[in-house]
């Protein structure tokens, strides 16, 4: 993993970071969702690499082609 992503991964591993978002990702309410930790990591990658949603999904599905800075 690139050093930049390692730093972000450490920051996102802090449980306190997710608490403000947890109420919006209740597993018993609405459609089934992904864990908030996964969602925020995906949104960081989407923003960092300026990807559209479909491209993001394709890139994380095929991690061999994942771009590096």
DSSP file (Angstrom, degrees, kcal/mol; ACC not computed):
  #  RESIDUE AA STRUCTURE BP1 BP2  ACC     N-H-->O    O-->H-N    N-H-->O    O-->H-N    TCO  KAPPA ALPHA  PHI   PSI    X-CA   Y-CA   Z-CA
    1    1 A X              0   0    0      0, 0.0     5,-0.1     0, 0.0    67,-0.0   0.000 360.0 360.0 360.0 137.2    0.0    0.0    0.0
    2    2 A X    >>  -     0   0    0      1,-0.1     4,-1.8     3,-0.1     3,-0.6  -0.304 360.0-114.6 -60.1 147.6    1.4    3.5   -0.8
    3    3 A X  H 3> S+     0   0    0      1,-0.2     4,-2.1     2,-0.2     5,-0.2   0.859 115.2  57.8 -53.7 -39.2    2.5    5.4    2.3
    4    4 A X  H 3> S+     0   0    0      1,-0.2     4,-1.8     2,-0.2    -1,-0.2   0.908 108.2  45.8 -58.2 -42.9   -0.2    8.0    1.8
    5    5 A X  H <> S+     0   0    0     -3,-0.6     4,-2.5     1,-0.2    -1,-0.2   0.812 107.4  58.1 -72.8 -29.5   -2.9    5.3    2.0
    6    6 A X  H  X S+     0   0    0     -4,-1.8     4,-2.1     2,-0.2    -1,-0.2   0.907 106.6  49.0 -63.9 -40.9   -1.2    3.8    5.1
    7    7 A X  H  X S+     0   0    0     -4,-2.1     4,-2.2     2,-0.2    -2,-0.2   0.936 113.0  46.5 -62.9 -46.6   -1.6    7.1    6.9
    8    8 A X  H  X S+     0   0    0     -4,-1.8     4,-2.7     1,-0.2    -2,-0.2   0.894 109.8  54.5 -63.7 -39.7   -5.2    7.4    5.9
    9    9 A X  H  X S+     0   0    0     -4,-2.5     4,-0.9     1,-0.2    -1,-0.2   0.905 108.2  49.1 -61.6 -41.4   -5.8    3.8    6.9
   10   10 A X  H  < S+     0   0    0     -4,-2.1     3,-0.5     2,-0.2     4,-0.4   0.916 112.1  48.5 -63.7 -42.4   -4.4    4.5   10.4
   11   11 A X  H >< S+     0   0    0     -4,-2.2     3,-1.3     1,-0.2    -2,-0.2   0.912 111.5  49.3 -63.1 -42.2   -6.6    7.6   10.8
   12   12 A X  H 3< S+     0   0    0     -4,-2.7    -1,-0.2     1,-0.3    -2,-0.2   0.626  98.0  69.4 -74.8 -12.3   -9.7    5.7    9.7
   13   13 A X  T 3< S+     0   0    0     -4,-0.9     2,-0.6    -3,-0.5    -1,-0.3   0.618  74.4 103.2 -78.1 -11.8   -8.9    2.9   12.1
   14   14 A X    X>  -     0   0    0     -3,-1.3     3,-1.4    -4,-0.4     4,-0.6  -0.619  66.2-150.6 -75.3 116.6   -9.7    5.2   15.0
   15   15 A X  H >> S+     0   0    0     -2,-0.6     4,-1.0     1,-0.3     3,-0.9   0.808  92.0  65.7 -59.0 -31.8  -13.2    4.3   16.3
   16   16 A X  H 34 S+     0   0    0      1,-0.2     4,-0.5     2,-0.2    -1,-0.3   0.808  92.6  62.8 -62.2 -28.5  -13.9    7.8   17.4
   17   17 A X  H <4 S+     0   0    0     -3,-1.4     3,-0.3     1,-0.2    -1,-0.2   0.847 105.1  45.2 -64.1 -34.3  -13.8    9.0   13.8
   18   18 A X  H XX S+     0   0    0     -3,-0.9     3,-1.7    -4,-0.6     4,-1.3   0.685  87.1  87.7 -86.8 -19.2  -16.8    6.8   12.9
   19   19 A X  H >X S+     0   0    0     -4,-1.0     4,-0.6     1,-0.3     3,-0.5   0.862  84.9  54.0 -54.1 -43.2  -19.1    7.6   15.8
   20   20 A X  H 34 S+     0   0    0     -4,-0.5    -1,-0.3    -3,-0.3    -2,-0.1   0.761 114.5  43.6 -63.1 -20.5  -20.8   10.7   14.2
   21   21 A X  H X4 S+     0   0    0     -3,-1.7     3,-1.6    -4,-0.2     4,-0.4   0.654  89.6  86.2 -96.7 -17.9  -21.6    8.6   11.1
   22   22 A X  H X< S+     0   0    0     -4,-1.3     3,-1.6    -3,-0.5    -1,-0.1   0.834  81.3  60.6 -56.8 -38.0  -22.9    5.4   12.8
   23   23 A X  T 3< S+     0   0    0     -4,-0.6     3,-0.5     1,-0.3    -1,-0.3   0.767 103.1  53.1 -63.9 -22.8  -26.5    6.7   13.3
   24   24 A X  T <  S+     0   0    0     -3,-1.6    -1,-0.3     1,-0.2    -2,-0.2   0.540 107.7  52.2 -87.4  -7.3  -26.8    7.0    9.5
   25   25 A X    <   +     0   0    0     -3,-1.6     2,-0.5    -4,-0.4    -1,-0.2  -0.372  69.2 160.7-126.0  52.9  -25.7    3.4    8.9
   26   26 A X    >   -     0   0    0     -3,-0.5     3,-1.6     1,-0.1    -3,-0.1  -0.648  33.6-148.4 -76.5 120.3  -27.9    1.4   11.1
   27   27 A X  T 3  S+     0   0    0     -2,-0.5    -1,-0.1     1,-0.3     6,-0.1   0.709  95.8  51.9 -65.9 -18.4  -27.9   -2.2    9.9
   28   28 A X  T 3  S+     0   0    0      4,-0.1     2,-0.5     1,-0.0    -1,-0.3   0.388  98.2  77.2 -96.6   4.3  -31.5   -2.8   11.0
   29   29 A X  S <  S-     0   0    0     -3,-1.6    -3,-0.1     2,-0.2     2,-0.0  -0.959  99.1 -30.2-121.7 124.9  -33.0    0.3    9.2
   30   30 A X  S    S-     0   0    0     -2,-0.5     3,-0.1     2,-0.0     2,-0.0  -0.307 109.4  -2.6  75.0-155.4  -33.7    0.5    5.5
   31   31 A X  S    S-     0   0    0      1,-0.1    -2,-0.2    -2,-0.0     2,-0.0  -0.327  89.0 -88.8 -68.2 152.0  -31.7   -1.4    2.9
   32   32 A X        -     0   0    0     -4,-0.1     2,-0.2     1,-0.0    -1,-0.1  -0.370  54.6-165.0 -58.7 141.4  -28.8   -3.5    3.9
   33   33 A X        -     0   0    0     -6,-0.1     2,-0.2    -3,-0.1     3,-0.1  -0.740  20.3-106.3-125.2 171.0  -25.7   -1.4    3.9
   34   34 A X        -     0   0    0     -2,-0.2     5,-0.0     1,-0.1    -1,-0.0  -0.603  55.0 -79.7 -90.8 160.9  -21.9   -1.9    4.0
   35   35 A X    >>  -     0   0    0     -2,-0.2     4,-2.3     1,-0.1     3,-0.5  -0.321  37.6-123.2 -59.6 142.9  -20.0   -1.1    7.2
   36   36 A X  H 3> S+     0   0    0      1,-0.2     4,-2.7     2,-0.2     5,-0.3   0.837 111.5  60.2 -57.4 -34.1  -19.3    2.6    7.7
   37   37 A X  H 3> S+     0   0    0      1,-0.2     4,-1.6     2,-0.2    -1,-0.2   0.917 108.0  43.8 -60.3 -43.5  -15.6    1.9    7.9
   38   38 A X  H <> S+     0   0    0     -3,-0.5     4,-2.4     2,-0.2    -2,-0.2   0.917 112.6  52.4 -67.2 -44.4  -15.7    0.4    4.4
   39   39 A X  H  X S+     0   0    0     -4,-2.3     4,-2.5     1,-0.2    -2,-0.2   0.928 110.0  47.2 -59.5 -47.3  -17.9    3.2    3.0
   40   40 A X  H  X S+     0   0    0     -4,-2.7     4,-2.0     1,-0.2    -1,-0.2   0.863 111.0  51.8 -67.6 -34.3  -15.6    6.0    4.2
   41   41 A X  H  X S+     0   0    0     -4,-1.6     4,-2.2    -5,-0.3    -1,-0.2   0.922 110.9  48.5 -64.8 -42.7  -12.5    4.3    2.9
   42   42 A X  H  X S+     0   0    0     -4,-2.4     4,-2.5     1,-0.2    -2,-0.2   0.905 110.4  50.9 -62.8 -41.5  -14.2    4.0   -0.5
   43   43 A X  H  X S+     0   0    0     -4,-2.5     4,-2.2     2,-0.2    -1,-0.2   0.853 108.2  52.8 -67.7 -33.0  -15.3    7.6   -0.5
   44   44 A X  H  X S+     0   0    0     -4,-2.0     4,-3.4     2,-0.2     5,-0.2   0.946 111.0  46.2 -63.7 -46.7  -11.7    8.7    0.4
   45   45 A X  H  X S+     0   0    0     -4,-2.2     4,-2.3     1,-0.2     6,-0.2   0.898 111.2  52.8 -62.8 -39.3  -10.4    6.7   -2.6
   46   46 A X  H  <>S+     0   0    0     -4,-2.5     5,-2.2     2,-0.2     4,-0.4   0.926 116.1  39.5 -60.3 -45.7  -13.1    8.2   -4.8
   47   47 A X  H ><5S+     0   0    0     -4,-2.2     3,-0.8     3,-0.2    -2,-0.2   0.936 115.4  51.0 -69.3 -47.7  -12.1   11.7   -3.8
   48   48 A X  H 3<5S+     0   0    0     -4,-3.4    -2,-0.2     1,-0.3    -3,-0.2   0.889 120.9  32.6 -61.1 -43.0   -8.4   11.1   -3.8
   49   49 A X  T 3<5S-     0   0    0     -4,-2.3    -1,-0.3    -5,-0.2    -2,-0.2   0.344 106.0-123.7 -98.3   6.0   -8.2    9.6   -7.3
   50   50 A X  T < 5 +     0   0    0     -3,-0.8     2,-0.3    -4,-0.4    -3,-0.2   0.932  52.9 164.8  52.7  53.1  -11.1   11.7   -8.7
   51   51 A X      < -     0   0    0     -5,-2.2    -1,-0.2    -6,-0.2     2,-0.1  -0.711  37.7-125.2-101.0 149.4  -13.1    8.6   -9.7
   52   52 A X     >  -     0   0    0     -2,-0.3     4,-2.7     1,-0.1     5,-0.2  -0.445  37.1-102.5 -78.9 166.7  -16.7    8.3  -10.7
   53   53 A X  H  > S+     0   0    0      1,-0.2     4,-2.4     2,-0.2     5,-0.2   0.918 121.1  47.5 -60.5 -45.9  -18.8    5.8   -8.7
   54   54 A X  H  > S+     0   0    0      1,-0.2     4,-2.2     2,-0.2    -1,-0.2   0.894 113.4  48.3 -64.4 -39.4  -18.7    3.2  -11.5
   55   55 A X  H  > S+     0   0    0      2,-0.2     4,-2.8     1,-0.2    -1,-0.2   0.911 109.6  52.9 -66.4 -42.0  -15.0    3.5  -12.0
   56   56 A X  H  X S+     0   0    0     -4,-2.7     4,-2.6     1,-0.2     5,-0.3   0.939 109.9  48.3 -57.0 -48.3  -14.4    3.3   -8.2
   57   57 A X  H  X S+     0   0    0     -4,-2.4     4,-1.7     1,-0.2    -1,-0.2   0.910 112.9  48.1 -60.6 -43.0  -16.4    0.0   -8.1
   58   58 A X  H  X S+     0   0    0     -4,-2.2     4,-1.9     1,-0.2    -1,-0.2   0.908 112.4  49.4 -64.5 -41.3  -14.5   -1.4  -11.0
   59   59 A X  H  < S+     0   0    0     -4,-2.8     6,-0.2     1,-0.2     7,-0.2   0.912 113.1  43.8 -66.8 -43.6  -11.1   -0.4   -9.5
   60   60 A X  H  < S+     0   0    0     -4,-2.6     3,-0.5     1,-0.2    -1,-0.2   0.793 112.5  53.8 -75.1 -25.3  -11.7   -1.9   -6.1
   61   61 A X  H  < S+     0   0    0     -4,-1.7     2,-0.7    -5,-0.3    -1,-0.2   0.891 117.2  37.9 -70.5 -39.2  -13.2   -5.1   -7.6
   62   62 A X  S >< S+     0   0    0     -4,-1.9     3,-1.9    -5,-0.2    -1,-0.3  -0.685  72.9 172.7-111.0  75.2  -10.1   -5.5   -9.7
   63   63 A X  G >   +     0   0    0     -2,-0.7     3,-1.2    -3,-0.5    -1,-0.1   0.649  68.4  74.7 -64.7 -14.2   -7.4   -4.4   -7.2
   64   64 A X  G 3  S+     0   0    0      1,-0.2    -1,-0.3    -3,-0.1    -4,-0.1   0.854  99.7  44.9 -63.6 -32.7   -4.7   -5.5   -9.6
   65   65 A X  G <  S+     0   0    0     -3,-1.9    -1,-0.2    -6,-0.2    -2,-0.2   0.363  81.7 135.8 -92.5   6.4   -5.4   -2.5  -11.8
   66   66 A X    <   -     0   0    0     -3,-1.2     2,-0.1    -7,-0.2    -3,-0.0  -0.318  57.0-120.0 -60.2 130.3   -5.6    0.0   -8.8
   67   67 A X        -     0   0    0      2,-0.0     2,-0.4     1,-0.0    -1,-0.1  -0.373  22.3-152.5 -71.3 148.5   -3.7    3.2   -9.6
   68   68 A X              0   0    0     -2,-0.1    -1,-0.0   -67,-0.0     0, 0.0  -0.937 360.0 360.0-118.6 147.0   -0.8    4.3   -7.4
   69   69 A X              0   0    0     -2,-0.4    -2,-0.0     0, 0.0    -1,-0.0   0.512 360.0 360.0 -67.8 360.0    0.3    7.9   -7.0
